[in-house]
């Protein structure tokens, strides 16, 4: 019997559109760790060393900021998002009439 390789989302994050949609879905979740995990997956797909260089943060700091249960500062999240080449936007919630 063959063993299946563990699923790694980073293997499928191969275009800006896919990355943006992946982050949007994670951001819509009620679980904040899911969004940080999505950022970590994108960082892995893009290369953690390059992301560290682009943000001016050390690799160790990035791993800490994206670890499960981490509470990264807002400015750190913004640096990560911008370095990953995406933007965050808001829109009104559809309310039932």
DSSP file (Angstrom, degrees, kcal/mol; ACC not computed):
  #  RESIDUE AA STRUCTURE BP1 BP2  ACC     N-H-->O    O-->H-N    N-H-->O    O-->H-N    TCO  KAPPA ALPHA  PHI   PSI    X-CA   Y-CA   Z-CA
    1    1 A X              0   0    0      0, 0.0     2,-0.3     0, 0.0     0, 0.0   0.000 360.0 360.0 360.0 135.4    0.0    0.0    0.0
    2    2 A X        -     0   0    0      1,-0.0     2,-0.4     0, 0.0     0, 0.0  -0.647 360.0-132.4 -86.5 143.5    1.2    3.5   -0.9
    3    3 A X        -     0   0    0     -2,-0.3     2,-0.3     1,-0.0    -1,-0.0  -0.779  19.3-126.3 -93.6 139.0    1.2    6.2    1.7
    4    4 A X        -     0   0    0     -2,-0.4     2,-0.1     1,-0.1     3,-0.1  -0.610  25.4-114.3 -81.6 142.3   -0.2    9.5    0.7
    5    5 A X        -     0   0    0     -2,-0.3     3,-0.1     1,-0.1    -1,-0.1  -0.473  41.8 -95.0 -71.0 147.2    1.9   12.6    1.3
    6    6 A X        -     0   0    0     -2,-0.1     2,-0.2     1,-0.1    -1,-0.1  -0.326  46.1-101.1 -62.2 146.3    0.6   15.0    3.8
    7    7 A X        -     0   0    0     -3,-0.1     2,-0.4     3,-0.0    -1,-0.1  -0.497  38.9-175.2 -70.1 133.4   -1.5   17.8    2.4
    8    8 A X    >   -     0   0    0     -2,-0.2     3,-1.8     1,-0.1     4,-0.3  -0.934  16.4-159.2-132.6 109.1    0.4   21.1    2.1
    9    9 A X  G >> S+     0   0    0     -2,-0.4     3,-2.2     1,-0.3     4,-0.5   0.809  88.8  70.9 -57.1 -31.5   -1.6   24.1    1.0
   10   10 A X  G >4 S+     0   0    0      1,-0.3     3,-0.8     2,-0.2    -1,-0.3   0.788  86.8  66.2 -58.2 -27.7    1.6   25.9    0.0
   11   11 A X  G <4 S+     0   0    0     -3,-1.8    -1,-0.3     1,-0.2    -2,-0.2   0.711 106.4  41.4 -65.2 -19.9    1.9   23.4   -2.9
   12   12 A X  G <4 S+     0   0    0     -3,-2.2     2,-1.6    -4,-0.3    -1,-0.2   0.423  85.2  96.1-109.8  -1.7   -1.2   24.9   -4.5
   13   13 A X    <<  +     0   0    0     -3,-0.8    -1,-0.1    -4,-0.5    -3,-0.0  -0.583  44.8 136.7 -91.8  76.3   -0.7   28.6   -4.0
   14   14 A X        +     0   0    0     -2,-1.6     2,-0.3     1,-0.0    -1,-0.2   0.302  54.5  42.3-112.6   7.9    0.8   29.2   -7.4
   15   15 A X  S  > S-     0   0    0     -3,-0.2     4,-2.5     1,-0.1     5,-0.2  -0.990  77.5-116.0-149.6 157.4   -0.8   32.5   -8.6
   16   16 A X  H  > S+     0   0    0     -2,-0.3     4,-2.5     1,-0.2     5,-0.2   0.864 116.0  52.9 -59.8 -36.5   -1.7   35.8   -7.1
   17   17 A X  H  > S+     0   0    0      2,-0.2     4,-2.2     1,-0.2    -1,-0.2   0.918 110.0  46.2 -67.3 -43.8   -5.4   35.1   -7.7
   18   18 A X  H  > S+     0   0    0      2,-0.2     4,-2.6     1,-0.2    -2,-0.2   0.913 113.7  49.9 -65.0 -42.4   -5.3   31.8   -5.9
   19   19 A X  H  X S+     0   0    0     -4,-2.5     4,-2.5     2,-0.2     5,-0.2   0.930 110.6  49.3 -62.0 -46.2   -3.4   33.4   -3.0
   20   20 A X  H  X S+     0   0    0     -4,-2.5     4,-2.2     1,-0.2    -1,-0.2   0.914 113.4  46.0 -61.4 -43.3   -5.8   36.3   -2.7
   21   21 A X  H  X S+     0   0    0     -4,-2.2     4,-2.4     2,-0.2     5,-0.2   0.907 111.1  52.7 -67.1 -40.8   -8.8   33.9   -2.7
   22   22 A X  H  X S+     0   0    0     -4,-2.6     4,-2.0     1,-0.2    -2,-0.2   0.926 112.1  45.2 -59.2 -46.4   -7.2   31.6   -0.1
   23   23 A X  H  X S+     0   0    0     -4,-2.5     4,-2.6     2,-0.2    -1,-0.2   0.875 110.9  54.3 -66.9 -37.1   -6.5   34.6    2.2
   24   24 A X  H  X S+     0   0    0     -4,-2.2     4,-1.6    -5,-0.2    -2,-0.2   0.916 109.0  47.6 -62.3 -43.5  -10.1   35.9    1.7
   25   25 A X  H  X S+     0   0    0     -4,-2.4     4,-0.5     1,-0.2    -1,-0.2   0.920 114.2  46.8 -64.2 -42.9  -11.6   32.6    2.7
   26   26 A X  H >< S+     0   0    0     -4,-2.0     3,-1.0     1,-0.2     9,-0.3   0.891 110.2  53.1 -66.2 -39.0   -9.4   32.4    5.8
   27   27 A X  H 3< S+     0   0    0     -4,-2.6    -1,-0.2     1,-0.2    -2,-0.2   0.813 103.0  58.4 -66.1 -30.1  -10.1   36.0    6.7
   28   28 A X  H 3< S+     0   0    0     -4,-1.6    -1,-0.2    -5,-0.2    -2,-0.2   0.644  88.1 100.2 -74.3 -14.4  -13.8   35.3    6.6
   29   29 A X  S << S-     0   0    0     -3,-1.0     6,-0.1    -4,-0.5    -3,-0.0  -0.327  76.1-133.8 -70.7 154.1  -13.5   32.6    9.2
   30   30 A X  S    S+     0   0    0      1,-0.1     2,-0.7     4,-0.0    -1,-0.1   0.477  87.0  87.5 -82.6  -3.4  -14.3   33.2   12.8
   31   31 A X    >>  -     0   0    0     -5,-0.2     3,-1.4     1,-0.2     4,-0.8  -0.858  62.5-162.7-103.2 107.2  -11.1   31.6   13.8
   32   32 A X  H 3> S+     0   0    0     -2,-0.7     4,-1.7     1,-0.3     3,-0.3   0.811  88.4  62.4 -60.6 -30.8   -8.1   34.0   13.9
   33   33 A X  H 3> S+     0   0    0      1,-0.2     4,-2.4     2,-0.2    -1,-0.3   0.806  95.3  62.2 -64.4 -27.1   -5.6   31.2   13.9
   34   34 A X  H <> S+     0   0    0     -3,-1.4     4,-2.2     2,-0.2    -1,-0.2   0.903 103.0  48.3 -65.1 -40.8   -6.9   30.2   10.5
   35   35 A X  H  X S+     0   0    0     -4,-0.8     4,-2.4    -3,-0.3    -1,-0.2   0.915 112.0  48.9 -66.0 -42.6   -5.9   33.5    8.9
   36   36 A X  H  X S+     0   0    0     -4,-1.7     4,-2.3     1,-0.2    -2,-0.2   0.888 110.8  50.9 -64.4 -37.3   -2.4   33.3   10.4
   37   37 A X  H  X S+     0   0    0     -4,-2.4     4,-2.5     2,-0.2    -1,-0.2   0.896 108.8  51.7 -65.7 -38.6   -2.1   29.8    9.1
   38   38 A X  H  X S+     0   0    0     -4,-2.2     4,-2.3     2,-0.2    -2,-0.2   0.914 109.7  49.0 -64.0 -42.2   -3.1   31.0    5.7
   39   39 A X  H  X S+     0   0    0     -4,-2.4     4,-2.8     1,-0.2    -2,-0.2   0.916 111.2  50.9 -61.8 -41.8   -0.5   33.7    5.8
   40   40 A X  H  X S+     0   0    0     -4,-2.3     4,-2.3     2,-0.2    -2,-0.2   0.894 109.0  51.1 -62.5 -40.2    2.1   31.1    6.9
   41   41 A X  H  X S+     0   0    0     -4,-2.5     4,-2.2     2,-0.2    -1,-0.2   0.917 112.4  45.8 -62.9 -43.3    1.1   28.9    4.0
   42   42 A X  H  X S+     0   0    0     -4,-2.3     4,-2.5     2,-0.2     5,-0.2   0.908 110.8  53.4 -66.7 -40.9    1.5   31.7    1.5
   43   43 A X  H  X S+     0   0    0     -4,-2.8     4,-2.0     1,-0.2     8,-0.2   0.908 109.8  48.4 -59.3 -42.0    4.8   32.7    3.1
   44   44 A X  H  < S+     0   0    0     -4,-2.3    -1,-0.2     2,-0.2     4,-0.2   0.909 111.3  50.1 -64.1 -42.1    6.0   29.1    2.6
   45   45 A X  H  < S+     0   0    0     -4,-2.2    -2,-0.2     1,-0.2    -1,-0.2   0.874 117.6  39.7 -64.4 -37.4    4.9   29.1   -1.0
   46   46 A X  H  < S-     0   0    0     -4,-2.5    -1,-0.2    -5,-0.1    -2,-0.2   0.709 127.1 -92.6 -85.0 -21.9    6.6   32.4   -1.7
   47   47 A X     X  -     0   0    0     -4,-2.0     4,-2.2    -5,-0.2     5,-0.2   0.424  19.7-132.0 108.0 113.5    9.7   31.6    0.4
   48   48 A X  H  > S+     0   0    0      1,-0.2     4,-2.4    -4,-0.2     5,-0.2   0.867 106.6  54.7 -63.8 -37.8   10.2   32.5    4.0
   49   49 A X  H  > S+     0   0    0      1,-0.2     4,-2.0     2,-0.2    -1,-0.2   0.917 110.0  46.3 -63.6 -42.4   13.7   33.9    3.4
   50   50 A X  H  > S+     0   0    0      2,-0.2     4,-2.7     1,-0.2    -1,-0.2   0.896 111.7  51.5 -66.7 -39.6   12.4   36.2    0.8
   51   51 A X  H  X S+     0   0    0     -4,-2.2     4,-2.1     2,-0.2     6,-0.3   0.896 108.0  52.2 -64.5 -39.7    9.5   37.3    3.0
   52   52 A X  H  X>S+     0   0    0     -4,-2.4     4,-1.6     1,-0.2     5,-0.9   0.926 112.0  46.5 -60.6 -44.1   11.9   38.0    5.8
   53   53 A X  H  <5S+     0   0    0     -4,-2.0    -2,-0.2     1,-0.2    -1,-0.2   0.923 112.8  49.1 -63.2 -45.0   14.0   40.2    3.5
   54   54 A X  H  <5S+     0   0    0     -4,-2.7    -1,-0.2     1,-0.2    -2,-0.2   0.805 118.3  38.9 -67.6 -30.4   10.9   42.0    2.1
   55   55 A X  H  <5S-     0   0    0     -4,-2.1    -1,-0.2     2,-0.2    -2,-0.2   0.659 102.7-125.6 -93.3 -17.9    9.5   42.8    5.5
   56   56 A X  T  <5S+     0   0    0     -4,-1.6     2,-0.3     1,-0.3    -3,-0.2   0.623  70.8 124.5  79.2  12.1   12.7   43.6    7.3
   57   57 A X      < -     0   0    0     -5,-0.9    -1,-0.3    -6,-0.3    -2,-0.2  -0.759  66.3-107.9-103.0 151.2   11.9   41.0    9.9
   58   58 A X     >  -     0   0    0     -2,-0.3     4,-2.1     1,-0.1     5,-0.2  -0.419  26.1-118.2 -72.7 153.1   14.1   38.0   10.9
   59   59 A X  H  > S+     0   0    0      1,-0.2     4,-2.6     2,-0.2     5,-0.2   0.891 116.3  53.9 -58.7 -40.2   13.0   34.5    9.9
   60   60 A X  H  > S+     0   0    0      1,-0.2     4,-2.2     2,-0.2    -1,-0.2   0.904 107.5  50.8 -61.5 -40.7   12.8   33.5   13.5
   61   61 A X  H  > S+     0   0    0      2,-0.2     4,-2.7     1,-0.2    -1,-0.2   0.885 109.7  50.9 -63.9 -39.0   10.4   36.5   14.2
   62   62 A X  H  X S+     0   0    0     -4,-2.1     4,-1.8     2,-0.2    -2,-0.2   0.935 109.4  49.1 -64.6 -46.1    8.3   35.4   11.2
   63   63 A X  H  < S+     0   0    0     -4,-2.6     4,-0.4     1,-0.2    -2,-0.2   0.902 113.6  47.7 -60.6 -39.7    8.0   31.9   12.4
   64   64 A X  H >< S+     0   0    0     -4,-2.2     3,-1.0     1,-0.2    -2,-0.2   0.927 111.0  50.2 -64.5 -45.5    7.0   33.1   15.9
   65   65 A X  H 3< S+     0   0    0     -4,-2.7     7,-0.5     1,-0.2    -1,-0.2   0.791 116.2  42.1 -64.8 -28.2    4.5   35.6   14.5
   66   66 A X  T 3< S+     0   0    0     -4,-1.8    -1,-0.2    -5,-0.2    -2,-0.2   0.341  86.8 117.6-103.1   5.6    2.8   32.9   12.4
   67   67 A X  S X  S-     0   0    0     -3,-1.0     3,-2.4    -4,-0.4   -31,-0.0  -0.414  81.4 -86.1 -70.6 148.3    2.9   30.1   15.0
   68   68 A X  T 3  S+     0   0    0      1,-0.3    -1,-0.1    -2,-0.1     3,-0.1  -0.310 117.4  18.1 -54.9 132.9   -0.5   28.7   16.1
   69   69 A X  T 3  S+     0   0    0      1,-0.3    -1,-0.3    -3,-0.1    -2,-0.1   0.371  92.0 142.3  86.2  -4.2   -1.8   30.8   19.0
   70   70 A X    <   -     0   0    0     -3,-2.4     2,-0.3     1,-0.1    -1,-0.3  -0.300  42.6-152.7 -67.3 154.3    0.5   33.7   18.2
   71   71 A X        -     0   0    0     -3,-0.1    -5,-0.1   -38,-0.0    -1,-0.1  -0.659  20.8-169.2-125.8  72.8   -0.9   37.2   18.6
   72   72 A X        -     0   0    0     -7,-0.5   -36,-0.0    -2,-0.3    -7,-0.0  -0.261  28.3-100.6 -66.7 152.3    1.2   39.2   16.1
   73   73 A X     >  -     0   0    0      1,-0.1     4,-2.0     4,-0.0     3,-0.3  -0.316  28.8-115.0 -67.4 154.9    1.1   43.0   16.2
   74   74 A X  H  > S+     0   0    0      1,-0.2     4,-2.5     2,-0.2     5,-0.2   0.899 116.5  53.7 -57.8 -43.6   -1.1   44.7   13.6
   75   75 A X  H  > S+     0   0    0      1,-0.2     4,-2.1     2,-0.2    -1,-0.2   0.835 106.7  52.8 -65.2 -31.0    1.9   46.4   12.0
   76   76 A X  H  > S+     0   0    0     -3,-0.3     4,-2.3     2,-0.2    -1,-0.2   0.925 109.0  48.6 -67.3 -44.2    3.6   43.0   11.6
   77   77 A X  H  X S+     0   0    0     -4,-2.0     4,-2.8     1,-0.2    -2,-0.2   0.917 111.3  50.7 -61.7 -42.9    0.5   41.6    9.9
   78   78 A X  H  X S+     0   0    0     -4,-2.5     4,-2.6     1,-0.2     5,-0.3   0.913 109.2  50.7 -62.1 -42.5    0.4   44.6    7.6
   79   79 A X  H  X S+     0   0    0     -4,-2.1     4,-2.4     1,-0.2    -1,-0.2   0.918 112.8  47.2 -59.8 -43.1    4.1   44.2    6.7
   80   80 A X  H  X S+     0   0    0     -4,-2.3     4,-1.8     2,-0.2    -2,-0.2   0.939 112.3  48.3 -63.6 -47.9    3.4   40.5    5.9
   81   81 A X  H  <>S+     0   0    0     -4,-2.8     5,-1.9     1,-0.2     4,-0.4   0.930 114.4  45.5 -60.2 -47.1    0.3   41.2    3.8
   82   82 A X  H ><5S+     0   0    0     -4,-2.6     3,-1.3     1,-0.2    -1,-0.2   0.905 111.5  51.9 -64.7 -41.4    2.1   44.0    1.8
   83   83 A X  H 3<5S+     0   0    0     -4,-2.4    -1,-0.2     1,-0.3    -2,-0.2   0.795 105.6  56.2 -66.2 -27.3    5.2   41.9    1.3
   84   84 A X  T 3<5S-     0   0    0     -4,-1.8    -1,-0.3    -5,-0.2    -2,-0.2   0.538 117.8-115.2 -81.2  -6.3    3.0   39.0    0.0
   85   85 A X  T < 5S+     0   0    0     -3,-1.3     2,-0.3    -4,-0.4    -3,-0.2   0.769  76.2 110.5  82.6  26.2    1.6   41.4   -2.6
   86   86 A X      < -     0   0    0     -5,-1.9     2,-0.3   -67,-0.0    -1,-0.3  -0.849  52.1-143.2-127.1 166.4   -2.0   41.5   -1.5
   87   87 A X        -     0   0    0     -2,-0.3     2,-0.4    -3,-0.1    -9,-0.0  -0.922  13.2-130.6-125.3 152.6   -4.3   44.1    0.1
   88   88 A X        +     0   0    0     -2,-0.3     2,-0.3   -10,-0.0   -64,-0.0  -0.873  29.1 179.6-101.4 138.1   -7.0   43.8    2.8
   89   89 A X        -     0   0    0     -2,-0.4     2,-0.3     2,-0.0    -2,-0.0  -0.928  15.0-143.8-133.1 157.7  -10.4   45.4    2.1
   90   90 A X        +     0   0    0     -2,-0.3     2,-0.3     0, 0.0    -2,-0.0  -0.844  14.7 179.3-118.1 160.2  -13.6   45.7    3.9
   91   91 A X        -     0   0    0     -2,-0.3    -2,-0.0     0, 0.0     0, 0.0  -0.978  38.7 -85.9-152.7 154.9  -17.2   45.7    2.7
   92   92 A X        -     0   0    0     -2,-0.3     2,-0.3     1,-0.1     0, 0.0  -0.274  43.7-112.8 -64.4 148.1  -20.5   46.0    4.5
   93   93 A X        -     0   0    0      1,-0.1     2,-0.5     0, 0.0    -1,-0.1  -0.632  32.3-113.3 -77.5 135.0  -22.1   42.8    5.8
   94   94 A X        -     0   0    0     -2,-0.3     2,-0.4     1,-0.0    -1,-0.1  -0.584  37.4-158.5 -69.9 122.2  -25.3   41.8    4.0
   95   95 A X        -     0   0    0     -2,-0.5     2,-0.2     2,-0.0    -1,-0.0  -0.822  18.4-113.1-106.7 143.5  -28.1   42.2    6.5
   96   96 A X              0   0    0     -2,-0.4    -1,-0.0     1,-0.1     0, 0.0  -0.517 360.0 360.0 -72.9 140.4  -31.5   40.5    6.3
   97   97 A X              0   0    0     -2,-0.2    -1,-0.1     0, 0.0    -2,-0.0   0.448 360.0 360.0 -83.4 360.0  -34.3   42.9    5.7
